[in-house]
């Protein structure tokens, strides 16, 4: 693939990521994601 195709693929992935982030914020899932992240971190460290 050429360099231009890689740039278009990267741009498409960034746009898709932003769309999913905005969709998650719209559905008010911020607290759910944050709680899961905290639980995973605490389990890895071994505090929880």
mmJSON file of the N, C-alpha and C atoms, coordinates in Angstrom:
{"data_MODEL":{"atom_site":{
"group_PDB":["ATOM","ATOM","ATOM","ATOM","ATOM","ATOM","ATOM","ATOM","ATOM","ATOM","ATOM","ATOM","ATOM","ATOM","ATOM","ATOM","ATOM","ATOM","ATOM","ATOM","ATOM","ATOM","ATOM","ATOM","ATOM","ATOM","ATOM","ATOM","ATOM","ATOM","ATOM","ATOM","ATOM","ATOM","ATOM","ATOM","ATOM","ATOM","ATOM","ATOM","ATOM","ATOM","ATOM","ATOM","ATOM","ATOM","ATOM","ATOM","ATOM","ATOM","ATOM","ATOM","ATOM","ATOM","ATOM","ATOM","ATOM","ATOM","ATOM","ATOM","ATOM","ATOM","ATOM","ATOM","ATOM","ATOM","ATOM","ATOM","ATOM","ATOM","ATOM","ATOM","ATOM","ATOM","ATOM","ATOM","ATOM","ATOM","ATOM","ATOM","ATOM","ATOM","ATOM","ATOM","ATOM","ATOM","ATOM","ATOM","ATOM","ATOM","ATOM","ATOM","ATOM","ATOM","ATOM","ATOM","ATOM","ATOM","ATOM","ATOM","ATOM","ATOM","ATOM","ATOM","ATOM","ATOM","ATOM","ATOM","ATOM","ATOM","ATOM","ATOM","ATOM","ATOM","ATOM","ATOM","ATOM","ATOM","ATOM","ATOM","ATOM","ATOM","ATOM","ATOM","ATOM","ATOM","ATOM","ATOM","ATOM","ATOM","ATOM","ATOM","ATOM","ATOM","ATOM","ATOM","ATOM","ATOM","ATOM","ATOM","ATOM","ATOM","ATOM","ATOM"],
"id":[1,2,3,4,5,6,7,8,9,10,11,12,13,14,15,16,17,18,19,20,21,22,23,24,25,26,27,28,29,30,31,32,33,34,35,36,37,38,39,40,41,42,43,44,45,46,47,48,49,50,51,52,53,54,55,56,57,58,59,60,61,62,63,64,65,66,67,68,69,70,71,72,73,74,75,76,77,78,79,80,81,82,83,84,85,86,87,88,89,90,91,92,93,94,95,96,97,98,99,100,101,102,103,104,105,106,107,108,109,110,111,112,113,114,115,116,117,118,119,120,121,122,123,124,125,126,127,128,129,130,131,132,133,134,135,136,137,138,139,140,141,142,143,144],
"type_symbol":["N","C","C","N","C","C","N","C","C","N","C","C","N","C","C","N","C","C","N","C","C","N","C","C","N","C","C","N","C","C","N","C","C","N","C","C","N","C","C","N","C","C","N","C","C","N","C","C","N","C","C","N","C","C","N","C","C","N","C","C","N","C","C","N","C","C","N","C","C","N","C","C","N","C","C","N","C","C","N","C","C","N","C","C","N","C","C","N","C","C","N","C","C","N","C","C","N","C","C","N","C","C","N","C","C","N","C","C","N","C","C","N","C","C","N","C","C","N","C","C","N","C","C","N","C","C","N","C","C","N","C","C","N","C","C","N","C","C","N","C","C","N","C","C"],
"label_atom_id":["N","CA","C","N","CA","C","N","CA","C","N","CA","C","N","CA","C","N","CA","C","N","CA","C","N","CA","C","N","CA","C","N","CA","C","N","CA","C","N","CA","C","N","CA","C","N","CA","C","N","CA","C","N","CA","C","N","CA","C","N","CA","C","N","CA","C","N","CA","C","N","CA","C","N","CA","C","N","CA","C","N","CA","C","N","CA","C","N","CA","C","N","CA","C","N","CA","C","N","CA","C","N","CA","C","N","CA","C","N","CA","C","N","CA","C","N","CA","C","N","CA","C","N","CA","C","N","CA","C","N","CA","C","N","CA","C","N","CA","C","N","CA","C","N","CA","C","N","CA","C","N","CA","C","N","CA","C","N","CA","C","N","CA","C","N","CA","C"],
"label_alt_id":[null,null,null,null,null,null,null,null,null,null,null,null,null,null,null,null,null,null,null,null,null,null,null,null,null,null,null,null,null,null,null,null,null,null,null,null,null,null,null,null,null,null,null,null,null,null,null,null,null,null,null,null,null,null,null,null,null,null,null,null,null,null,null,null,null,null,null,null,null,null,null,null,null,null,null,null,null,null,null,null,null,null,null,null,null,null,null,null,null,null,null,null,null,null,null,null,null,null,null,null,null,null,null,null,null,null,null,null,null,null,null,null,null,null,null,null,null,null,null,null,null,null,null,null,null,null,null,null,null,null,null,null,null,null,null,null,null,null,null,null,null,null,null,null],
"label_comp_id":["UNK","UNK","UNK","UNK","UNK","UNK","UNK","UNK","UNK","UNK","UNK","UNK","UNK","UNK","UNK","UNK","UNK","UNK","UNK","UNK","UNK","UNK","UNK","UNK","UNK","UNK","UNK","UNK","UNK","UNK","UNK","UNK","UNK","UNK","UNK","UNK","UNK","UNK","UNK","UNK","UNK","UNK","UNK","UNK","UNK","UNK","UNK","UNK","UNK","UNK","UNK","UNK","UNK","UNK","UNK","UNK","UNK","UNK","UNK","UNK","UNK","UNK","UNK","UNK","UNK","UNK","UNK","UNK","UNK","UNK","UNK","UNK","UNK","UNK","UNK","UNK","UNK","UNK","UNK","UNK","UNK","UNK","UNK","UNK","UNK","UNK","UNK","UNK","UNK","UNK","UNK","UNK","UNK","UNK","UNK","UNK","UNK","UNK","UNK","UNK","UNK","UNK","UNK","UNK","UNK","UNK","UNK","UNK","UNK","UNK","UNK","UNK","UNK","UNK","UNK","UNK","UNK","UNK","UNK","UNK","UNK","UNK","UNK","UNK","UNK","UNK","UNK","UNK","UNK","UNK","UNK","UNK","UNK","UNK","UNK","UNK","UNK","UNK","UNK","UNK","UNK","UNK","UNK","UNK"],
"label_asym_id":["A","A","A","A","A","A","A","A","A","A","A","A","A","A","A","A","A","A","A","A","A","A","A","A","A","A","A","A","A","A","A","A","A","A","A","A","A","A","A","A","A","A","A","A","A","A","A","A","A","A","A","A","A","A","A","A","A","A","A","A","A","A","A","A","A","A","A","A","A","A","A","A","A","A","A","A","A","A","A","A","A","A","A","A","A","A","A","A","A","A","A","A","A","A","A","A","A","A","A","A","A","A","A","A","A","A","A","A","A","A","A","A","A","A","A","A","A","A","A","A","A","A","A","A","A","A","A","A","A","A","A","A","A","A","A","A","A","A","A","A","A","A","A","A"],
"label_entity_id":["1","1","1","1","1","1","1","1","1","1","1","1","1","1","1","1","1","1","1","1","1","1","1","1","1","1","1","1","1","1","1","1","1","1","1","1","1","1","1","1","1","1","1","1","1","1","1","1","1","1","1","1","1","1","1","1","1","1","1","1","1","1","1","1","1","1","1","1","1","1","1","1","1","1","1","1","1","1","1","1","1","1","1","1","1","1","1","1","1","1","1","1","1","1","1","1","1","1","1","1","1","1","1","1","1","1","1","1","1","1","1","1","1","1","1","1","1","1","1","1","1","1","1","1","1","1","1","1","1","1","1","1","1","1","1","1","1","1","1","1","1","1","1","1"],
"label_seq_id":[1,1,1,2,2,2,3,3,3,4,4,4,5,5,5,6,6,6,7,7,7,8,8,8,9,9,9,10,10,10,11,11,11,12,12,12,13,13,13,14,14,14,15,15,15,16,16,16,17,17,17,18,18,18,19,19,19,20,20,20,21,21,21,22,22,22,23,23,23,24,24,24,25,25,25,26,26,26,27,27,27,28,28,28,29,29,29,30,30,30,31,31,31,32,32,32,33,33,33,34,34,34,35,35,35,36,36,36,37,37,37,38,38,38,39,39,39,40,40,40,41,41,41,42,42,42,43,43,43,44,44,44,45,45,45,46,46,46,47,47,47,48,48,48],
"pdbx_PDB_ins_code":[null,null,null,null,null,null,null,null,null,null,null,null,null,null,null,null,null,null,null,null,null,null,null,null,null,null,null,null,null,null,null,null,null,null,null,null,null,null,null,null,null,null,null,null,null,null,null,null,null,null,null,null,null,null,null,null,null,null,null,null,null,null,null,null,null,null,null,null,null,null,null,null,null,null,null,null,null,null,null,null,null,null,null,null,null,null,null,null,null,null,null,null,null,null,null,null,null,null,null,null,null,null,null,null,null,null,null,null,null,null,null,null,null,null,null,null,null,null,null,null,null,null,null,null,null,null,null,null,null,null,null,null,null,null,null,null,null,null,null,null,null,null,null,null],
"Cartn_x":[0.838,0.0,0.877,0.334,1.092,0.899,1.709,1.646,0.313,-0.266,-1.548,-2.66,-2.625,-3.651,-3.547,-2.322,-2.139,-2.689,-2.496,-2.999,-4.521,-5.143,-6.605,-7.144,-6.463,-6.885,-6.746,-5.632,-5.436,-6.5,-6.796,-7.818,-9.187,-9.502,-10.773,-10.881,-9.811,-9.824,-9.975,-9.342,-9.47,-10.903,-11.49,-12.872,-13.822,-13.633,-14.483,-14.341,-13.12,-12.89,-13.614,-13.522,-14.188,-15.706,-16.242,-17.684,-18.128,-17.374,-17.749,-17.599,-16.61,-16.444,-17.621,-17.996,-19.128,-20.418,-20.575,-21.769,-21.842,-20.708,-20.673,-20.999,-20.518,-20.837,-22.327,-22.867,-24.292,-25.162,-24.724,-25.485,-25.197,-24.361,-24.012,-23.359,-22.39,-21.679,-20.309,-20.1,-18.798,-18.504,-19.484,-19.274,-19.013,-19.694,-19.49,-18.067,-17.603,-16.242,-15.221,-15.453,-14.517,-14.454,-15.61,-15.631,-14.908,-15.115,-14.416,-12.915,-12.496,-11.067,-10.452,-11.159,-10.656,-10.547,-11.561,-11.53,-10.388,-10.154,-9.048,-7.717,-7.547,-6.292,-6.073,-7.129,-6.982,-6.687,-7.253,-6.974,-5.534,-5.049,-3.67,-2.651,-2.921,-2.011,-2.126,-3.308,-3.506,-4.108,-4.588,-5.193,-6.6,-7.354,-8.759,-8.946],
"Cartn_y":[-1.189,0.0,1.244,2.26,3.497,4.272,5.272,6.09,6.82,7.221,7.927,7.019,5.747,4.818,4.633,4.559,4.441,5.674,6.83,8.063,8.055,7.587,7.531,6.514,5.391,4.381,4.935,5.612,6.209,7.266,8.094,9.116,8.487,7.44,6.743,6.141,5.54,4.962,6.027,7.163,8.257,8.781,8.944,9.425,8.422,7.13,6.095,6.114,6.266,6.32,7.495,8.652,9.835,9.675,9.051,8.813,7.916,6.843,5.943,6.607,7.448,8.175,9.115,9.861,10.786,10.011,8.862,8.038,7.53,7.133,6.691,7.817,9.014,10.171,10.483,10.386,10.647,9.663,8.407,7.395,7.444,8.378,8.594,7.361,6.808,5.634,5.992,7.261,7.697,7.059,7.051,6.476,4.983,4.278,2.841,2.537,3.248,3.03,3.398,4.493,4.911,3.88,3.372,2.366,1.09,0.656,-0.542,-0.316,0.867,1.175,1.184,1.753,1.789,0.377,-0.451,-1.822,-2.624,-2.458,-3.18,-2.71,-1.427,-0.915,-1.415,-1.406,-1.861,-3.363,-4.135,-5.565,-5.84,-5.066,-5.286,-4.924,-3.849,-3.421,-4.361,-4.919,-5.854,-5.224,-3.994,-3.335,-3.868,-4.061,-4.451,-5.839],
"Cartn_z":[0.0,0.0,0.0,-0.544,-0.58,0.717,0.883,2.089,2.193,1.058,1.09,1.604,1.229,1.7,3.208,3.727,5.175,5.89,5.31,5.932,5.965,4.867,4.834,5.837,5.964,6.942,8.358,8.642,9.97,10.253,9.273,9.452,9.691,8.952,9.132,10.529,11.017,12.362,13.442,13.26,14.225,14.24,13.07,12.998,13.635,13.361,13.977,15.497,15.98,17.424,18.054,17.422,17.958,17.941,16.887,16.812,17.958,18.231,19.321,20.688,20.858,22.122,22.347,21.322,21.439,21.696,21.042,21.248,22.693,23.239,24.63,25.597,25.305,26.146,26.04,24.837,24.623,25.412,25.515,26.255,27.753,28.166,29.576,30.201,29.501,29.986,30.557,30.837,31.339,32.697,33.583,34.917,34.854,33.964,33.825,33.379,32.377,31.875,32.944,33.651,34.692,35.817,36.248,37.315,36.899,35.662,35.194,35.144,34.72,34.66,36.053,37.009,38.388,38.941,38.701,39.205,38.592,37.309,36.666,37.253,37.454,38.012,39.428,40.216,41.604,41.67,40.755,40.739,40.315,39.357,38.898,39.982,40.684,41.751,42.94,43.143,44.232,45.463,45.361,46.511,46.731,45.629,45.719,45.907],
"occupancy":[1.0,1.0,1.0,1.0,1.0,1.0,1.0,1.0,1.0,1.0,1.0,1.0,1.0,1.0,1.0,1.0,1.0,1.0,1.0,1.0,1.0,1.0,1.0,1.0,1.0,1.0,1.0,1.0,1.0,1.0,1.0,1.0,1.0,1.0,1.0,1.0,1.0,1.0,1.0,1.0,1.0,1.0,1.0,1.0,1.0,1.0,1.0,1.0,1.0,1.0,1.0,1.0,1.0,1.0,1.0,1.0,1.0,1.0,1.0,1.0,1.0,1.0,1.0,1.0,1.0,1.0,1.0,1.0,1.0,1.0,1.0,1.0,1.0,1.0,1.0,1.0,1.0,1.0,1.0,1.0,1.0,1.0,1.0,1.0,1.0,1.0,1.0,1.0,1.0,1.0,1.0,1.0,1.0,1.0,1.0,1.0,1.0,1.0,1.0,1.0,1.0,1.0,1.0,1.0,1.0,1.0,1.0,1.0,1.0,1.0,1.0,1.0,1.0,1.0,1.0,1.0,1.0,1.0,1.0,1.0,1.0,1.0,1.0,1.0,1.0,1.0,1.0,1.0,1.0,1.0,1.0,1.0,1.0,1.0,1.0,1.0,1.0,1.0,1.0,1.0,1.0,1.0,1.0,1.0],
"B_iso_or_equiv":[0.0,0.0,0.0,0.0,0.0,0.0,0.0,0.0,0.0,0.0,0.0,0.0,0.0,0.0,0.0,0.0,0.0,0.0,0.0,0.0,0.0,0.0,0.0,0.0,0.0,0.0,0.0,0.0,0.0,0.0,0.0,0.0,0.0,0.0,0.0,0.0,0.0,0.0,0.0,0.0,0.0,0.0,0.0,0.0,0.0,0.0,0.0,0.0,0.0,0.0,0.0,0.0,0.0,0.0,0.0,0.0,0.0,0.0,0.0,0.0,0.0,0.0,0.0,0.0,0.0,0.0,0.0,0.0,0.0,0.0,0.0,0.0,0.0,0.0,0.0,0.0,0.0,0.0,0.0,0.0,0.0,0.0,0.0,0.0,0.0,0.0,0.0,0.0,0.0,0.0,0.0,0.0,0.0,0.0,0.0,0.0,0.0,0.0,0.0,0.0,0.0,0.0,0.0,0.0,0.0,0.0,0.0,0.0,0.0,0.0,0.0,0.0,0.0,0.0,0.0,0.0,0.0,0.0,0.0,0.0,0.0,0.0,0.0,0.0,0.0,0.0,0.0,0.0,0.0,0.0,0.0,0.0,0.0,0.0,0.0,0.0,0.0,0.0,0.0,0.0,0.0,0.0,0.0,0.0],
"pdbx_formal_charge":[null,null,null,null,null,null,null,null,null,null,null,null,null,null,null,null,null,null,null,null,null,null,null,null,null,null,null,null,null,null,null,null,null,null,null,null,null,null,null,null,null,null,null,null,null,null,null,null,null,null,null,null,null,null,null,null,null,null,null,null,null,null,null,null,null,null,null,null,null,null,null,null,null,null,null,null,null,null,null,null,null,null,null,null,null,null,null,null,null,null,null,null,null,null,null,null,null,null,null,null,null,null,null,null,null,null,null,null,null,null,null,null,null,null,null,null,null,null,null,null,null,null,null,null,null,null,null,null,null,null,null,null,null,null,null,null,null,null,null,null,null,null,null,null],
"auth_seq_id":[1,1,1,2,2,2,3,3,3,4,4,4,5,5,5,6,6,6,7,7,7,8,8,8,9,9,9,10,10,10,11,11,11,12,12,12,13,13,13,14,14,14,15,15,15,16,16,16,17,17,17,18,18,18,19,19,19,20,20,20,21,21,21,22,22,22,23,23,23,24,24,24,25,25,25,26,26,26,27,27,27,28,28,28,29,29,29,30,30,30,31,31,31,32,32,32,33,33,33,34,34,34,35,35,35,36,36,36,37,37,37,38,38,38,39,39,39,40,40,40,41,41,41,42,42,42,43,43,43,44,44,44,45,45,45,46,46,46,47,47,47,48,48,48],
"auth_comp_id":["UNK","UNK","UNK","UNK","UNK","UNK","UNK","UNK","UNK","UNK","UNK","UNK","UNK","UNK","UNK","UNK","UNK","UNK","UNK","UNK","UNK","UNK","UNK","UNK","UNK","UNK","UNK","UNK","UNK","UNK","UNK","UNK","UNK","UNK","UNK","UNK","UNK","UNK","UNK","UNK","UNK","UNK","UNK","UNK","UNK","UNK","UNK","UNK","UNK","UNK","UNK","UNK","UNK","UNK","UNK","UNK","UNK","UNK","UNK","UNK","UNK","UNK","UNK","UNK","UNK","UNK","UNK","UNK","UNK","UNK","UNK","UNK","UNK","UNK","UNK","UNK","UNK","UNK","UNK","UNK","UNK","UNK","UNK","UNK","UNK","UNK","UNK","UNK","UNK","UNK","UNK","UNK","UNK","UNK","UNK","UNK","UNK","UNK","UNK","UNK","UNK","UNK","UNK","UNK","UNK","UNK","UNK","UNK","UNK","UNK","UNK","UNK","UNK","UNK","UNK","UNK","UNK","UNK","UNK","UNK","UNK","UNK","UNK","UNK","UNK","UNK","UNK","UNK","UNK","UNK","UNK","UNK","UNK","UNK","UNK","UNK","UNK","UNK","UNK","UNK","UNK","UNK","UNK","UNK"],
"auth_asym_id":["A","A","A","A","A","A","A","A","A","A","A","A","A","A","A","A","A","A","A","A","A","A","A","A","A","A","A","A","A","A","A","A","A","A","A","A","A","A","A","A","A","A","A","A","A","A","A","A","A","A","A","A","A","A","A","A","A","A","A","A","A","A","A","A","A","A","A","A","A","A","A","A","A","A","A","A","A","A","A","A","A","A","A","A","A","A","A","A","A","A","A","A","A","A","A","A","A","A","A","A","A","A","A","A","A","A","A","A","A","A","A","A","A","A","A","A","A","A","A","A","A","A","A","A","A","A","A","A","A","A","A","A","A","A","A","A","A","A","A","A","A","A","A","A"],
"auth_atom_id":["N","CA","C","N","CA","C","N","CA","C","N","CA","C","N","CA","C","N","CA","C","N","CA","C","N","CA","C","N","CA","C","N","CA","C","N","CA","C","N","CA","C","N","CA","C","N","CA","C","N","CA","C","N","CA","C","N","CA","C","N","CA","C","N","CA","C","N","CA","C","N","CA","C","N","CA","C","N","CA","C","N","CA","C","N","CA","C","N","CA","C","N","CA","C","N","CA","C","N","CA","C","N","CA","C","N","CA","C","N","CA","C","N","CA","C","N","CA","C","N","CA","C","N","CA","C","N","CA","C","N","CA","C","N","CA","C","N","CA","C","N","CA","C","N","CA","C","N","CA","C","N","CA","C","N","CA","C","N","CA","C","N","CA","C","N","CA","C"],
"pdbx_PDB_model_num":[1,1,1,1,1,1,1,1,1,1,1,1,1,1,1,1,1,1,1,1,1,1,1,1,1,1,1,1,1,1,1,1,1,1,1,1,1,1,1,1,1,1,1,1,1,1,1,1,1,1,1,1,1,1,1,1,1,1,1,1,1,1,1,1,1,1,1,1,1,1,1,1,1,1,1,1,1,1,1,1,1,1,1,1,1,1,1,1,1,1,1,1,1,1,1,1,1,1,1,1,1,1,1,1,1,1,1,1,1,1,1,1,1,1,1,1,1,1,1,1,1,1,1,1,1,1,1,1,1,1,1,1,1,1,1,1,1,1,1,1,1,1,1,1]
}}}
